[in-house]
């Protein structure tokens, strides 16, 4: 049994090191879940085992298996997650006044970015001999983990806040998971999932505390780096929404690894975007101490009052030379419609939040009009149709009469004359 490319798990606060072969979630030297762990690697071993011929043929995140913290003998539990398209967005670019690309991770098997982490979670849980896996979720992680648990033959037990979108809860139920709706906030559901893990010994997939989950998420950074090589240009900015902070931290780590290994000549700046009603990482990055830990935003996937990965997220922003912005729920809904109506990409509110952030950053002079931007859509729009209805005003209802159509568009003759 070998995982020779993984050297240690290191506490992001005190630097204490732990054996990566054990199941450990946070550094015990710190109260609660503050002692987040970082997976450290021997990059000479990784380089020797990775085919650095970057041709853009990315069929799944497992193309980067040499970077992933799994044992050689572990059974890979996969649904071909990752390998998502990076689209040119000419209509959106014209609308915004800046060259924009869209990385569409809503095309993952369960419809969200989190599949990149769930594949690793179930692979490691199964290899460790655990037959029950759990997490807390506002919806997407629940659906994602449940699908991969089904694929891997594990029982899955999910904790969600009571107001989680019903559309997202249908998925884990179909996948056979037990879904426990906690009468409280996401943070309360999260705390309960951690307590249950300690009490029952279930394997916990929570990306903010399970150190290996960020490592799956970082494959999006590997993909963006490879896609940049093929396109012949590294984007100036890569933009993610932020909830717990794991996604932007992972994306930066992956891109930076390829930059440090000289697989790509440059790296982008990271722009993190949070909703005004859940601004904790943004406030921390900008040095504000008085942070309200109550999250209130319709973008449920990033509705986190107490982010657990603030340190890694802020480090990604700082190391990359990037920054963060806040956007309103109204901005998010407008961005959801803008992305769909210009490029035919249907995203949920959290997936539209990066686009709202680009608009804000352009208005504030953070992003220049001659730069290139990648926005990352992290979840498919059918995850939350209620928000889409709110954003668009819903359908026009008419009687089955041609006169009803004429009231909307004029007569055929009038329409032809307008053409």
LOMARTOR-818087 format. One record per residue (C-alpha): x, y, z. Coordinates in steps of 0.1 Angstrom, whole numbers, plus 2048, in hexadecimal, padded with zeros to 3 digits. Layout:
XYZ ...
% end
This chain:
800800800 8108217F5 8088467F3 82D8507F0 8258727DF 81287E7FE 82B888819 816895836 7F78A7842 8018CA850 7EC8E0867 7E6902856 7E8913878 80590488C 8178EF872 8138CE885 8168B086E 80289086D 80386E85B 7EF87183B 7E684C83D 7D085185C 7AD85F85C 7B088186C 79C8A0864 7AC8BD877 7C98C488E 7C08BA8B1 7D58D78BF 7B98EF8B7 7968F28C3 7798E88AD 7828E5888 79A902886 7B98ED880 7B48E685B 7CD8CF84C 7E08D382B 7EB8B5816 8108B880D 8218A67F0 84289A7E2 8408AB7C0 85E8997B3 84A8787B6 82C8887A7 840896789 84F874783 82D864781 81A87E76E 819881748 81E8A6743 8158A671E 7F88BE723 7E28B7704 7C08C2711 7B189F710 7A389F733 78A883737 78788575D 79A89377B 7AC87177D 7C387D761 7D488D77F 7D686E794 7FB87479B 7F08927AF 7D38827C1 7D88767E5 7CC8527E1 7DE8317E6 7EA81E7C8 7D48007D2 7B58147D9 79680E7C3 78F82E7B0 76A8377B5 76284D797 746858780 75F86A769 75D88B77C 7728A8771 77E8AE74E 7658CA74A 7648E272C 77390572C 75C918715 763937701 747950709 7469696ED 7239766F5 72A97A71A 74B98A712 73A9A46FC 7219AB717 73B9AF733 7559C171E 7719A8728 77C987719 76B96C72E 76C94672E 75692E742 76190F753 7418FB756 7438E3773 71E8DF774 7258C475A 7338AD775 72088C77A 70A898796 7088BB788 7218CD79E 7468D47A4 7468C07C5 74889F7B2 76E8A57AF 7708A27D5 7568877DA 76986F7C3 7878727DA 7728707FA 76184F7F1 7818417E3 794848803 77783D81A 77381C808 799816809 79981D82E 77E803833 76281B83D 740811831 72D83183C 73585482F 726875839 72789A834 7148BA83A 7078CD81C 6F08E880F 6E88CF7F3 7038CB7D9 71C8B87EF 6FF8A27FB 6F68997D7 7198947CC 72487E7E9 70586A7E8 70B8617C3 72E8577C9 7268437E8 70C8307D3 72782A7B9 73F81E7D3 7268087E6 72781D806 70B82981C 70784E81C 6F7864837 6F3889830 6EC8A7847 6DC8C5836 6CC8E6843 6A68E5844 6A38FF829 6B98ED80F 6AA8EE7EC 6938D07E7 6A18CB7C4 6C38C47D2 6B68AC7EC 6A48967D2 6C688B7C4 6D487C7E4 6B386B7EB 6B485B7C9 6D88507CE 6CC83E7EE 6DA855809 6CA85D82A 6C488282A 6C089284C 6B28B584A 6BE8C8869 6A78E3876 6C28FE876 6DD90E860 6F88FD84B 711904866 6FC8F287F 6F88D4867 71E8D5862 7258D5888 70D8B788C 71E8A4870 7408A9881 73289D8A2 72287E891 744876881 7558778A3 73A8628B3 733847899 754846886 74484D864 75B85A849 755880845 75788F822 7538B382E 76B8C5817 7748E0830 7838C8849 78B8A8835 7AD8B2828 7AB89C809 78C8AD7FB 79D8CD7F1 7B68B67DE 79A8A97C8 78D8CC7C2 7B08D87B8 7AD8C4798 7998E1789 7B98F578C 7CD8DA77A 7B38DA75F 7B38FF75B 7D98FF759 7D88E473E 7BD8F572B 7D191672D 7EF90471D 7DA8F7701 7CA9196FB 7EC92A6FC 7E1944717 7DE94473D 7C0958748 7C697775C 7AB96E775 79A94E781 77A954794 76893E7AD 74C9437C6 75693C7EA 74292A806 75991681D 777921808 7818FE7FC 77A9027D7 78F9217D1 7AB9147E7 7AC8F37D3 7AA9047B1 7C891B7BA 7DC8FE7C8 7D78EA7A8 7E0906791 7FE9107A6 80B8ED7A6 80C8ED780 81D90F781 83790479A 83E8E5786 8438FA767 8268E9754 81890C74E 82A92D74B 814943760 7F7943779 7D795777C 7CB96D798 7AE95E7AC 78F9727B2 7799657CE 75596F7CE 73D96D7EC 7199777F1 713996806 6FF98181E 71C968824 73C97D822 75396D83C 771964826 76F985814 76F998834 78B984842 7A1989823 79B9AF825 7A49B084A 7829B5859 77E9A387B 7599AA882 74998E86E 725983872 72495D871 70095C865 6FD955840 6E096282C 6E195D806 6CC94C7EC 6EC93D7DF 6E991F7F6 70990E7EB 71E92A7F9 707933816 72192D831 724943850 74393385F 75A928843 77390D84E 78C913833 791938835 7B793583A 7BB921819 7A3937806 7B4957811 7D6948809 7CA9417E6 7BF9647E1 7DF9737EF 7F895B7DE 7E89607BC 7E79867BF 7C19857BE 7A59927D4 78198E7DD 7609A17D8 73D99F7E6 71D99E7D0 6F89A07D9 6DF9857D4 6CF99B7B8 6F199C7A7 6F39767A9 6D1971799 6D998A77E 6F9977776 6E7956775 6D096475A 6ED975748 701955745 6E4941739 6D795B720 6F9962710 70A940710 6EF926716 70091B737 6E7914753 6F6918775 6E991A799 6ED93A7AD 70F9307BC 71B928799 71094A78D 72095C7AA 74395E799 73397077B 723988793 74598D7A2 755994780 73B9B077A 7439BE79C 7699BC797 7669CD775 7519E9784 76B9EE7A0 7899ED788 7979CD797 7959BB775 7A09CF757 78D9CC736 7AC9BF723 7B09A173B 7A297E737 78B96F751 78094B758 76094876C 75892677C 73491977B 734900798 7118F2797 6F68EB77D 6D790177D 6BE8E6781 6CB8E37A5 6B79027AE 69A90A796 6899207B0 6A593A7AE 6A3939788 67E940789 68595D7A1 6A096A78A 68B96976A 668970777 65C94E76B 64894574C 62E958738 60C94773B 5F494B71E 5D493C711 5D69256F2 5CD9416DA 5E29526BF 5D69736CB 5E996D6EC 60A9696D8 6029886C4 5FE99C6E4 6229936ED 6339956CB 61B9A76B3 60B998695 61F98367C 61F9A1664 62B9B867F 6479A0689 65299C665 6539C2660 6699C567F 6819AC670 
% end
